[in-house]
């Protein structure tokens, strides 16, 4: 079997190519790393979110979440607090500055994603959507207990 025809490889290459197009927008135009973008995206949508939830919903490890959150805090995009009930956790909220930057970046990222997806025939786009949903259902159905499986409520976010 050739690597170029191996489904996991093809899927990873397509996802990475799509993601790099989006990184070009939020990275070059707004100075955000991929990890920072993912966190900002989730924090903006949640209002307030714990470090544990961020790690679960982004597929990033706890160390990656911590480092990206520290950078966002240094850039004054988010705030962090330690809950009294569990001092091991961190709770993050977006600042007004972070919300403004995210809104600007999101419009550009969304436009770029729409441009790429718009280059597909409508029936291909519909098939892709159905295929992704089917793949995620199959992954969840066949993932052994104890192995991290994508969560349907907190799966990969746009612009990952």
Secondary structure in CASP SS format (residue, H / E / C, confidence):
PFRMAT SS
TARGET T0000
AUTHOR 0000-0000-0000
METHOD secondary structure of the structure
MODEL  1
X C 1.00
X C 1.00
X H 1.00
X H 1.00
X H 1.00
X C 1.00
X H 1.00
X H 1.00
X H 1.00
X H 1.00
X H 1.00
X H 1.00
X H 1.00
X H 1.00
X H 1.00
X H 1.00
X H 1.00
X H 1.00
X H 1.00
X H 1.00
X H 1.00
X H 1.00
X H 1.00
X H 1.00
X H 1.00
X H 1.00
X H 1.00
X H 1.00
X H 1.00
X H 1.00
X C 1.00
X C 1.00
X C 1.00
X H 1.00
X H 1.00
X H 1.00
X H 1.00
X H 1.00
X H 1.00
X H 1.00
X H 1.00
X H 1.00
X H 1.00
X H 1.00
X H 1.00
X H 1.00
X C 1.00
X E 1.00
X E 1.00
X E 1.00
X H 1.00
X H 1.00
X H 1.00
X H 1.00
X H 1.00
X H 1.00
X H 1.00
X H 1.00
X C 1.00
X C 1.00
X C 1.00
X H 1.00
X H 1.00
X H 1.00
X H 1.00
X H 1.00
X H 1.00
X H 1.00
X H 1.00
X H 1.00
X H 1.00
X H 1.00
X H 1.00
X H 1.00
X C 1.00
X C 1.00
X C 1.00
X E 1.00
X E 1.00
X E 1.00
X E 1.00
X C 1.00
X C 1.00
X C 1.00
X C 1.00
X C 1.00
X C 1.00
X C 1.00
X C 1.00
X C 1.00
X E 1.00
X E 1.00
X E 1.00
X E 1.00
X C 1.00
X H 1.00
X H 1.00
X H 1.00
X H 1.00
X H 1.00
X H 1.00
X H 1.00
X H 1.00
X H 1.00
X H 1.00
X H 1.00
X H 1.00
X H 1.00
X H 1.00
X H 1.00
X H 1.00
X H 1.00
X H 1.00
X H 1.00
X H 1.00
X H 1.00
X H 1.00
X H 1.00
X C 1.00
X C 1.00
X C 1.00
X H 1.00
X H 1.00
X H 1.00
X H 1.00
X H 1.00
X H 1.00
X H 1.00
X H 1.00
X H 1.00
X H 1.00
X H 1.00
X H 1.00
X H 1.00
X H 1.00
X H 1.00
X H 1.00
X H 1.00
X H 1.00
X H 1.00
X H 1.00
X H 1.00
X C 1.00
X C 1.00
X C 1.00
X C 1.00
X C 1.00
X C 1.00
X C 1.00
X C 1.00
X C 1.00
X C 1.00
X C 1.00
X C 1.00
X C 1.00
X C 1.00
X C 1.00
X C 1.00
X C 1.00
X C 1.00
END
